[in-house]
Amino acid sequence: MGADMTQEQLAEPDLFFSPERVKRIRVELGLTQEKFAEQLGVNPDMVRRWEGGKSKPSKGSVLQALLRAERRADLTVAREA
């Protein structure tokens, strides 16, 4: 994993979204790929590509949206526990 990460990602590990991390966020929010894409402002195919490891989120606004979504997912799981 480390060899694939850019210097920027190594400096900001929270901005590295593996396929598993993207899917976990979406699933914990209870969203389909289509609804998740809508909330992030991207095409549903992009979410499929991220979750399939064929592409990585890189646009700053998308990364920030993923971080916000992850916080919401963590809060949802915490409330259910």
C-alpha positions as a printed Julia matrix, in Angstrom:
81×3 Matrix{Float64}:
   0.0    0.0     0.0
   2.69   2.51    0.94
   4.45   2.22   -2.43
   1.29   3.27   -4.24
   0.75   6.36   -2.11
   1.93   9.79   -3.24
   3.99  12.03   -0.99
   0.89  14.15   -0.41
  -1.11  11.1     0.68
   1.67  10.03    3.01
   1.62  13.49    4.58
  -2.2   13.44    4.83
  -3.21   9.82    5.48
  -6.86  10.85    5.98
  -6.95  11.84    2.32
  -6.05   8.32    1.13
  -9.27   6.48    0.35
  -8.77   2.79   -0.39
 -11.56   0.92   -2.21
 -12.5   -0.7     1.09
 -12.66   2.63    2.92
 -14.91   4.2     0.26
 -17.26   1.21    0.33
 -17.33   1.1     4.14
 -18.38   4.75    4.29
 -21.15   4.21    1.73
 -22.45   1.01    3.34
 -22.41   2.48    6.86
 -24.49   5.39    5.56
 -26.93   2.89    4.06
 -26.61   4.37    0.57
 -26.59   2.82   -2.87
 -23.7    3.72   -5.14
 -26.08   5.98   -7.05
 -27.26   7.9    -3.95
 -23.72   8.12   -2.6
 -22.51   9.53   -5.93
 -25.35  12.05   -5.9
 -24.36  13.26   -2.43
 -20.73  13.57   -3.51
 -21.58  15.3    -6.77
 -19.99  12.65   -8.98
 -21.17  10.14  -11.55
 -22.23   6.75  -10.09
 -19.68   5.08  -12.37
 -16.97   6.98  -10.49
 -18.07   5.43   -7.18
 -18.0    1.97   -8.82
 -14.48   2.67  -10.09
 -13.31   3.79   -6.63
 -14.81   0.75   -4.94
 -13.37  -1.53   -7.63
  -9.89  -0.08   -7.22
  -9.8    1.17  -10.81
  -9.57   4.83   -9.8
  -8.91   6.88   -6.67
 -10.73   9.97   -5.42
  -8.41  12.88   -6.04
 -10.34  16.12   -6.54
 -10.09  18.27   -3.41
 -13.82  18.88   -3.09
 -14.58  15.17   -3.47
 -11.98  14.27   -0.85
 -13.49  16.77    1.56
 -16.97  15.39    0.86
 -15.7   11.87    1.56
 -14.21  13.01    4.86
 -17.55  14.58    5.85
 -19.4   11.42    4.79
 -17.01   9.3     6.82
 -17.67  11.41    9.92
 -21.43  11.0     9.37
 -20.98   7.24    8.99
 -18.92   7.06   12.18
 -21.61   9.01   14.06
 -24.33   6.72   12.68
 -22.47   3.61   13.82
 -21.78   5.15   17.24
 -25.46   5.96   17.76
 -26.45   2.4    16.86
 -23.94   0.86   19.3
